[in-house]
Amino acid sequence: MSILIKGANILDGNGNPPRKADILVLKDKISAIGDFRGARPAETVIDGLGSYVAPGFIDVDTDSDHYLTLFSNPGQEDFLKQGVTTIFGGMCGYSLAPLVYGSMESVREWSESERLNVDWRTTKEFLSSLKRMDLGVNFGTLSGHLTMRQDIVKKPRALSEKETKILGTLLEQSLEGGSFGMSSSLGYAPGKDIENEEIIELLKVVKAGNGVYSTHLRDYGEDLLKSVEESVAAAVQSGVSTIISHFEPYFASAKKYEKALKLIGENIAAADIHFDIFPFDTSVVLLSDLLPKHLFSENPDEALAKLEKPGYVKQIQGFWDKAGIDPKTMIIAGAPKNNYVIGKTIPDFAAGRGLDLREGVFELMRLTRMRGSVSVKNIDESLIEKGLLHSQSLIASNSTSFDSSEKFVHERSRNTFTKYLEIAVKTLSIEDAVKKITSVPARIFNLKNRGTIKEGNVADLVLIRDNKIKDVVVSGKVCLRNGEIENSSSGQVLKHDAKKKR
């Protein structure tokens, strides 16, 4: 296969000003860049006149593994349509590998995980199994701290020295098997009581394997600054490239958000620390996230029993009031085994059962046994741009690509990167806006042959015209042509090389 992109303005991903040139793609690589007028015709010619051509965008935080859409919708076309050619999973402490006992219980809150036939245990086996899928985008994974930990100890308690060593060995094997690093969630119930010392110990393994660390903060509300300080300290002490996940200006911490951004900025000389963010004022949260951390129990029966006690209900309402959570803004986004309610608003769901809004949310919790999720307006829109344009921000959908039959799809799934560019180019140059979603994440994840346009790199390319995604090339094959899907099966399973230094 040969592709010739003619006369486009090249944004190389490094932040250099655009330059007009042709790009020749042979097989899956960028073969040459220059002026090829009069050259032998390529099999496919793309007219780039009036367009920018950029490296494929990289989404550093997705849920395509959590929702299992890598298997149910491997084309991941929603990403392609917004210019994304590479996605990462295994975020927020949960991954599909390694699985010591072959159970995917850890992702049950996102999906009906019991329906998938698991034929892997290790990360190496998982990535090999995934190669059988016709993926539309490139996929890499981190190793979930909680997924690994729960296979060693069933209850969230402190690890013994022996157990810590076992966990470290499991992580080391995962890195050697192709994992790009480790993710943690210190905010979810299983992780909220885990001491930072345990994380620091595991980051020694990540550092030795040249990996990256992504963390869901211990608290995004009242203790935001304390939580950011903890993550900054871990990054400084370990020397590991660190990303704070979905670092949005939530209503619960909006007054502290700018101070948190300043704190991150003050430490960039001491630590390679970043955060990811999406450009919308609503997010999809697990139902368990609607309960104060001290009330939520990992055991759903215990959590649901508390909904019957007036004292607890009063505390929950106080938590909602403080966090700016209003059931009127909620839409049911996920409800495993109860798909018929997906897409309904909480007002409609509650009215159909003769309940008030608060009881409607509680009834959804009972119906799904705490395994559902809702879209809710919980982000201060006035602060989003400050986060998006910060020097340490990365752009991430924190979502997945659903198939066309899905009843509810958050705009993050389909419009994160195009919306980001729309906002960014009002302040940044187009070359700097593109650099943030190409070469910067490629450097952090140690992707040596992606993220920039240069001869010899893998041909992951995006053509942009009139602020719209026109064409997308993945691994040297045209996947999107004039805004329409042409092929969605050329994505590659990416494997981290633990021996390759940055």
Secondary structure, DSSP 8 states (H G I E B T S, - for coil): -EEEEEEEEE--SSS---EEEEEEEETTEEEEEE--TTS---SEEEE-TT-EEEE-EEES---TTTTTHHHHSTT-HHHHTTTEEEEEE--TT--S---SSS--GGGTTTS-GGGS-----SHHHHHHHHTTS--SSEEEE-EEHHHHHHTT-SS-----HHHHHHHHHHHHHHHHTT--EEEEESSSTTTTT--HHHHHHHHHHHHHTT-EEEEE-S-SSTTHHHHHHHHHHHHHHH--EEEETT---BGGGHHHHHHHHHHHHHTTTT--EEEEE-S-SEEEEEGGGGS-TTT--SSHHHHHHHTT-HHHHHHHHHHHHHHT--GGG-EEEE-TT-GGGTT-BHHHHHHTTT--HHHHHHHHHHHHTT--EEEEE-B-HHHHHHHHTSTTEEE---S----TT-S---HHHHHHHHHHHHHHTTTS-HHHHHHTTTHHHHHHTT-TTSSS--TTSB--EEEEETTEEEEEEETTEEEEETTEES------B----TT---
